[in-house]
Amino acid sequence: PGPARKPAMRVSRGPLVTEVAQTFSPWATHVIRLFRNASFVEVEWTAGPIPVDTPWLPPVARHSDGRPMPNNWGKEVIVRYTSGLKAGHTWYTDSNGKEMVKR
């Protein structure tokens, strides 16, 4: 989210949980929690409000005279995970704390 840079990272270790918090920008954060003796990983991500203008990206449109137009176009944020967990290609998600869904 924005010009390329490494996220700020904070690691907190306690007797029951280890937490890794990453801040990519004021509007994009990612937290991973590893609970002692748990068979799951808890992930929390926050995105938004996503800025509409993105001056760090090259323009996607130009005026008829060649001047760049502002990048006022819709955005999406994705998160891709890779791990060595042996889960048999099965994983679960929890959307807004409502219910666990097998994927």
Backbone torsions as a table, in degrees:
resi	resn	phi	psi	omega
1	PRO	NA	93.2	-179.2
2	GLY	109.0	-167.9	178.8
3	PRO	-58.5	148.5	-178.3
4	ALA	-59.0	129.0	176.6
5	ARG	-165.7	158.8	177.9
6	LYS	-77.9	142.0	178.4
7	PRO	-72.8	153.0	171.0
8	ALA	-71.8	139.5	-176.4
9	MET	-133.7	138.6	177.6
10	ARG	-130.1	131.3	177.4
11	VAL	-115.8	125.8	177.6
12	SER	-119.1	126.4	179.8
13	ARG	-117.1	131.0	177.7
14	GLY	-134.8	178.8	-178.0
15	PRO	-67.9	-22.9	-177.0
16	LEU	-113.3	-24.8	-175.2
17	VAL	-147.7	144.4	170.0
18	THR	-113.8	131.6	-177.1
19	GLU	-124.2	132.3	175.2
20	VAL	-115.9	117.6	-179.5
21	ALA	-113.5	129.0	178.9
22	GLN	-118.0	137.9	174.9
23	THR	-119.9	114.3	-179.0
24	PHE	-89.8	-31.8	178.6
25	SER	-166.2	175.3	177.6
26	PRO	-60.7	-16.6	-177.3
27	TRP	-117.4	9.1	-179.8
28	ALA	-141.1	113.3	178.7
29	THR	-131.9	160.0	-176.5
30	HIS	-148.0	127.4	-179.3
31	VAL	-127.2	132.5	176.7
32	ILE	-119.4	130.4	178.7
33	ARG	-120.2	129.9	176.9
34	LEU	-114.0	113.0	-178.2
35	PHE	-92.1	140.5	-179.8
36	ARG	-59.8	131.5	177.8
37	ASN	61.7	18.9	179.2
38	ALA	-94.3	151.1	178.8
39	SER	-99.9	23.2	-179.1
40	PHE	-143.6	165.8	175.4
41	VAL	-121.2	133.4	178.1
42	GLU	-99.2	130.2	-179.1
43	VAL	-125.7	133.5	177.7
44	GLU	-129.6	127.2	176.3
45	TRP	-130.6	146.9	180.0
46	THR	-129.6	129.2	177.1
47	ALA	-136.3	121.0	173.3
48	GLY	129.2	162.8	-6.8
49	PRO	-68.1	136.3	-177.4
50	ILE	-77.8	128.3	179.6
51	PRO	-62.0	142.0	179.5
52	VAL	-80.2	-48.0	-179.8
53	ASP	-81.8	135.8	-179.2
54	THR	-128.9	77.4	-176.0
55	PRO	-65.5	-15.5	-179.8
56	TRP	-79.6	-11.4	177.5
57	LEU	-98.6	149.3	177.0
58	PRO	-63.6	149.8	-178.5
59	PRO	-62.9	145.0	178.5
60	VAL	-99.3	-11.1	179.6
61	ALA	-146.0	155.5	179.7
62	ARG	-133.1	152.0	172.9
63	HIS	-67.9	165.9	-179.1
64	SER	-61.1	-24.6	178.4
65	ASP	-89.4	5.1	176.1
66	GLY	96.1	-10.7	178.6
67	ARG	-67.4	139.8	-179.8
68	PRO	-70.1	143.6	173.7
69	MET	-90.6	154.1	176.5
70	PRO	-61.0	151.3	179.3
71	ASN	-84.7	56.4	-179.9
72	ASN	-88.7	69.4	-178.8
73	TRP	-131.2	159.5	-176.8
74	GLY	-61.8	154.0	-177.6
75	LYS	-130.2	157.7	171.2
76	GLU	-132.9	149.5	176.5
77	VAL	-116.9	131.8	176.9
78	ILE	-122.1	155.1	173.7
79	VAL	-129.5	128.8	178.2
80	ARG	-117.4	129.0	-179.0
81	TYR	-111.2	140.7	172.7
82	THR	-133.2	133.6	179.6
83	SER	-148.9	170.5	175.8
84	GLY	-99.0	10.8	179.8
85	LEU	-63.7	137.1	179.2
86	LYS	-97.1	83.6	-175.1
87	ALA	-108.4	8.3	178.8
88	GLY	61.8	35.3	179.9
89	HIS	61.4	23.7	178.4
90	THR	-117.8	135.9	175.6
91	TRP	-149.7	163.8	-175.8
92	TYR	-124.8	145.4	174.8
93	THR	-124.6	156.9	177.3
94	ASP	-127.7	111.1	-178.0
95	SER	-92.5	110.8	176.2
96	ASN	58.8	30.4	176.4
97	GLY	69.9	19.1	-176.0
98	LYS	-89.8	-48.5	-179.4
99	GLU	-167.3	153.2	175.9
100	MET	-82.6	134.0	-178.9
101	VAL	-121.3	125.8	177.9
102	LYS	-75.2	132.6	-179.0
103	ARG	-113.4	NA	NA
